[in-house]
Every structure is written in structure tokens, then in C-alpha cells.
Amino acid sequence: MEIKRVQTLAFNQLKELPPQFIRSENERPENTKALEGVNVPIISLSQPHNLLVKNITEAASKWGFFVIIDHDISPKLIQSLQGVGNEFFSLPQKEKEAYANDPSSGKFEGYGTKMTKNLEEKVEWLDYYFHLMSPSSKVNYEMWPKSPHSYREVVQEYNKEILRVTSNILELLSEGLELENKTLKSSLGGEEIELEMKINMYPPCPQPELALGVEAHTDMSALTLLVSNDVPGLQVWKEDNWVAVNYLQNALFVHIGDQLEVLSNGRYKSVLHRSLVNKERKRMSWAVFVTPPHEVVVGPLPQLVNDQNPPKFSTKTYAEYRYGKFNKIPQ
């Protein structure tokens, strides 16, 4: 069965959304407007260490989300990453389809249109490209786009930088839990920790007030580090309201995911978030999911559990957790 790509629909200059994209009343952006004037935490990695630990711990506990600046990833590299992503989605449709994935058969890597099951069979206004980025021993480079030619070189360079920033963030978050600074990283697989790249492409949408680019969810990863183009759309849930996240050039948007919430026994919060779409402009984002290998067992860290703080989460392999999350099984 041929999959109808969202980008193809958008090029057909629809005046109205097909019914499968129209969200239920309580999900529609027109009925769930974000609060105005609320600022999300913006954290400079160049501030004094003690202050940095305090600020990042507070943001991870209260928001589950923060924006990082002064991370030393060069603006030129971020531009190159965005450039190769844009080039891929500008290719003729037939070339893109050569990389089509098939999540229903367990083939998640490649070019796709929908990643998760939805109970109401509603579809997100989104095409994406998804592939493993690290460690190199597990990467299938056949699943990386061959065009543009510089894709592999740029993404490998970005991978190195994201590994460095990830290690830094996990050390700071470990210290925030009053643990040895390598604790969280080693609990997630150490040097075998996996990075997954997902390039999200949200074409212009004829009725953005009725649709969602990505529906409300928490990430099953430990961390998600994201850059976007200058079209806003990301919103995070805080104290029973949506909060719009403003675009900040060359910043990294960091989500705490489910695995860090579990390891911290709820001290850190996996942030509920969603993505809106735009009527006039294409929105794109480049998300890197930091996950443990499938066989790694994740549960509340023993150092954080006692009679006063019993475990709030079950212990299981990441593969078991992932299966439950994809299939909407209570964990």
C-alpha cells in the first residue's frame, strides 16, 4: 500500500485538512492555547560550576526541560546539519522513497510519516527521517541518505559534539542527585549509550489550528537534544498549561525523557510536550534521542531508594520499556 506523505499533500495546496489530521476538540491548538509571557529555563554552560549544577537540577526537576547556550557546538556545524536535512527533504519524492521505513515490520530506520500508534487513528502533520547515529559499531550507514553527499560527514561531526554535550549534562544531573558524576551515564550503558537522529519536517498546513505536528507525549529516551529552524512550534506542559518555547538561534533544547525520570525515582521529570504547525512556513527540527542499549536494565537507582522513598517505577530492560511505550501498554 502506498503511503501518502504529508509533504506531498502540502504541495497539492489543500484548502482543508483531510479528516485523519483533524484532532479531537480537547487537543486542537485553537482550544488549548499556550500561556503568554512564561519563560522556559535558559542555561549557559559557561557559568560557574556550582551554579550550573543548581540551575540544571532545578530545571530538570521543575520543568523537565531547559535550553542550553554556550555549549561550544559551532554555529557553522549547526547550519551544515540543517542544510543537509533541508536538502534531503527537497529531493524528488522517488529518491526519498528509496529510504522508506516500515515500523509495522520493526524497520524503524529511514524515511517515514508516522512513528507511533494513536488510539483514535489520528495522524500527525509530519514527515521524518530516523536513524541510529552512535555507537558506530551498531550504525547501519546504508540507512543514511546518500544525497546530499556531505550528509554522512556532517552528521558524524555533529554526533561527536552531541556525545560531548550529553556526557556533560549527565555529569551535572548526577551531581544534582548528589551522586558520583559518572553514575547516570554508566547506568545508561556508558560508552555503549546510543544516539538516534530524527529529522522532523512539518510542511505548511492549511488549518494549523486543527492539527498537530507531534501529539502530546513524553520521550522514552533518557535525554533528547534538539535544534530547530526559526519557525516556532514546540510547547511544553507546565502546571496544567502549555508553554510556548521561543526559538533561540544555535541553542540546544533539552528534554528530560522517561529513562532519567525512572533512574532518578521521579526527582527529574519527563516533560510532556507537543509540536504545532504553521500555515505559511515549513518547520523543521533535528532531535537526537539519547537512549540505553536495548539490553540495559533501567530502574530507580538504589542510592535514591529507602523506606521514606520507595521505588516509584518498575525495573526492566530498555527493550521491554520501548515495546510497552510503542504499544501504549501501562508501564
C-alpha positions, 0 to 999 in steps of 0.5 A: 500500500502506498503511503501518502506523505504529508509533504506531498499533500502540502504541495497539492495546496489543500484548502482543508485538512483531510479528516485523519489530521483533524484532532479531537476538540480537547487537543486542537491548538485553537482550544488549548492555547499556550500561556503568554509571557512564561519563560522556559529555563535558559542555561549557559554552560559557561557559568560557574560550576556550582551554579550550573549544577543548581540551575540544571537540577532545578530545571530538570526537576521543575520543568523537565526541560531547559535550553542550553547556550554556550555549549561550544557546538559551532554555529557553522556545524549547526547550519551544515546539519540543517542544510543537509536535512533541508536538502534531503527533504527537497529531493524528488519524492522517488529518491526519498522513497528509496529510504522508506521505513516500515515500523509495522515490520520493526524497520524503524530506520529511514524515511517515514510519516508516522512513528507511533500508534494513536488510539483514535487513528489520528495522524500527525502533520509530519514527515521524518527521517530516523536513524541510529547515529552512535555507537558506530559499531551498531550504525547501519550507514546504508540507512543514511541518505546518500544525497546530499553527499556531505550528509554522512560527514556532517552528521558524524561531526555533529554526533561527536559534539552531541556525545560531548554535550550529553556526557556533560549534562549527565555529569551535572544531573548526577551531581544534582542527585548528589551522586558520583558524576559518572553514575547516570551515564554508566547506568545508561550503558556508558560508552555503549549509550546510543544516539538516534537522529530524527529529522522532523519536517512539518510542511505548511498546513492549511488549518494549523489550528486543527492539527498537530505536528507531534501529539502530546507525549513524553520521550522514552529516551533518557535525554533528547537534544534538539535544534530547530529552524526559526519557525516556532512550534514546540510547547511544553506542559507546565502546571496544567498549561502549555508553554510556548518555547521561543526559538533561540538561534544555535541553542540546544533544547533539552528534554528530560525523557522517561529513562532519567525520570525512572533512574532518578525515582521521579526527582527529574521529570519527563516533560510532556510536550507537543509540536504545532504547525504553521500555515505559511512556513515549513518547520523543521527540527533535528532531535537526537534521542539519547537512549540505553542499549536495548539490553540495559536494565533501567530502574530507580537507582538504589542510592535514591531508594529507602523506606521514606522513598520507595521505588516509584517505577518498575525495573526492566530492560530498555527493550521491554520499556520501548515495546510497552511505550510503542504499544501504549501498554501501562508501564 
